[in-house]
Amino acid sequence: GFIYALKLTPALHTQSLPHRTQILYAPDISMILFNLNVKSGDVIYESGTGSASLSYSIANVLKPKGHLYTFEFDVERANKAKEHFAKLGMQDVVTVTQRDVCQNGLEYEGGRKADGVFLDLPTPWTVVSSAKR
């Protein structure tokens, strides 16, 4: 038999994730990244971290100087995402926050406004006003 060592790519990462929530795959992620015009050095806010499939893909585009602030309502999923990004050595690129943005809005961190916002939420219209700030 043979053993193949594969470099971790966003597509491979998505395939190997434990699915804690419904997950986005490469075709949808590509369209989202394109429509948000995500590029290296940007600051992106995402809400609805879930399994972190999209988060990982966004972070890979943003690094090394950009940053992703991702918000997750569920405490367990937020903690798992924090652990996951720490294991991947991406804690300088990704900040995971447990927060109910539908009730409490998005909080801008570090004084820099977002270059893009992605809301994967059951009621995204409740967050639009805080996302515009």
ZIRA-V486638 format. One record per pair of residues at least 6 apart in sequence whose ideal C-beta (glycine too) atoms are under 7 Angstrom apart, sorted by the first residue. I is the first residue (numbers start at 1). J is the second residue. D is the distance in whole Angstrom. If there is no record, write none. Layout:
I&J&D ; I&J&D
//
This chain:
6&12&6 ; 10&29&7 ; 10&56&6 ; 10&57&4 ; 10&60&5 ; 11&26&5 ; 13&56&5 ; 14&23&7 ; 14&25&6 ; 14&26&7 ; 14&53&5 ; 17&23&7 ; 17&51&5 ; 17&53&6 ; 18&51&7 ; 19&51&6 ; 20&50&6 ; 20&51&5 ; 20&77&5 ; 20&80&7 ; 21&50&4 ; 21&51&5 ; 23&51&5 ; 23&53&5 ; 24&53&5 ; 24&54&5 ; 29&54&6 ; 29&57&5 ; 32&54&7 ; 32&118&6 ; 33&57&7 ; 33&58&7 ; 33&61&6 ; 36&116&4 ; 36&118&6 ; 37&116&7 ; 38&44&6 ; 38&58&6 ; 38&61&5 ; 38&62&7 ; 38&116&6 ; 39&61&7 ; 40&61&6 ; 40&62&6 ; 40&63&7 ; 40&65&7 ; 40&66&6 ; 41&65&5 ; 41&66&5 ; 42&62&6 ; 42&66&5 ; 42&115&4 ; 42&116&6 ; 43&66&6 ; 43&67&5 ; 43&112&5 ; 43&114&5 ; 43&115&5 ; 44&58&6 ; 44&62&6 ; 44&68&5 ; 44&114&6 ; 44&115&6 ; 44&116&5 ; 44&118&7 ; 45&69&5 ; 45&106&6 ; 45&114&5 ; 45&117&5 ; 45&131&7 ; 46&54&7 ; 46&55&6 ; 46&58&7 ; 46&68&6 ; 46&70&4 ; 46&118&5 ; 47&71&4 ; 47&101&5 ; 47&106&7 ; 47&119&5 ; 47&120&7 ; 47&121&6 ; 47&127&6 ; 48&119&7 ; 48&120&3 ; 48&121&5 ; 49&55&6 ; 49&70&5 ; 49&71&7 ; 49&72&4 ; 49&77&6 ; 49&78&7 ; 49&81&5 ; 49&96&6 ; 50&77&6 ; 50&120&7 ; 52&81&5 ; 52&84&6 ; 55&68&6 ; 55&70&5 ; 55&81&7 ; 55&94&6 ; 58&68&5 ; 59&68&5 ; 59&90&6 ; 59&93&5 ; 59&94&5 ; 62&68&6 ; 62&93&6 ; 63&93&5 ; 66&93&7 ; 67&93&6 ; 67&95&7 ; 68&93&6 ; 68&94&5 ; 69&95&5 ; 69&97&7 ; 69&109&6 ; 70&94&7 ; 70&96&5 ; 71&97&5 ; 71&99&5 ; 71&101&5 ; 71&106&7 ; 72&78&4 ; 72&81&6 ; 72&96&7 ; 72&98&6 ; 73&100&5 ; 75&98&5 ; 78&96&6 ; 78&98&4 ; 81&96&5 ; 82&96&5 ; 85&91&6 ; 85&94&5 ; 85&96&7 ; 95&109&7 ; 101&127&5 ; 102&121&6 ; 102&123&6 ; 102&126&5 ; 102&127&6 ; 105&127&6 ; 105&130&3 ; 106&127&6 ; 106&130&5 ; 106&131&5 ; 108&114&7 ; 108&133&7 ; 117&131&5 ; 119&127&6 ; 119&131&7 ; 121&127&6
//
